[in-house]
């Protein structure tokens, strides 16, 4: 019984991590490309902008990145964050 409970606890923790938002301040282009609505060119544009201008202060700063407007940012708000874990921190 303890094994089953341990397994369920770990499984639920893994699901929670899989649903966590990708941190645009730490994510690699590959991690950003994994977000629905962001392809390879947009992912690279985010990283290039971050490298040139420093970390994003808010998700609305994505408006300064070529290819992002208010509508696309609104669609991505649940998928992206500016703090917390990125995909690379997930095990």
N, C-alpha and C positions, 0 to 999 in steps of 0.2 A: 504494500500500500504506500509506503514511504517513497519507493521508486517511482510509482505512478504520479504521486503529488510533485515530486521533484521534477520529473519530466514535464508535467503540465506547467509548472512554474517557469521553467526554462523556455518552453515553447511560447508562452505568452509574453515573456520578456523579449524574445526574438521578434515576435510580431510587432511589439511596440517599437523596437528599434527600426524595423523595416519601414514603419510609417513616419519616422522622424523626418523633419525637414532638412534639406541640404543647406549647409552654411555657405553662403556665397563668398564669405571672406576667407574661407580655408579650403574649399573644394577644388579639386583638380578639374581640368577640362573633361576628362572621362566621367567623373562623378556628375558634373553638371549636364553632360550629354544624356545621362540616364534619366533625367527629369523629363516627363512628358511635356512637350511644347518647347524644349530647348534642344537644338541640334548641335552638331559639331562646331559650326561657325559662330553661333551665338555663345556657346560655351567658351570658346577661345576668346571671343570679344569681351566676355565678363572678366576672364583672367587677365587679359591685356589691360583693360581699364583699371582693374584693381592694382596691377603692378605699377602702372603709371601714376595713378592718383591716390593710392592708399586704400584702406578698407572702406567698405560701404558703411554709411551711417544709418541708412534706412533702406528698405526695399524700393522706395520711390526713387532712390539714386540710380536705379537701373534705367530710368528715362534718359540718362546721359550716355548710355551704351547703345550703339547702333543696332537697330532691329527690335528695340523694346519701346512700347508705348503704354499708355494708361491701361488699355484693354488687356494687353498681354501680361502686364504686371499684376493686374487684378486676378487673372486666371491662375497665376503662379503663386500667389500669396500663401496658399496652404502647403505648397511644396518646398518653398525656400525660406531661409531665415538668415539673420545677420549675426546670430550668436547661437551657442549650443553646438551639438554634435554635427559633424559632416559625415558623409558616407565613409570616409577613410578611418573614422574613429570607431566604426561599427565592427564587431567581430562576428 
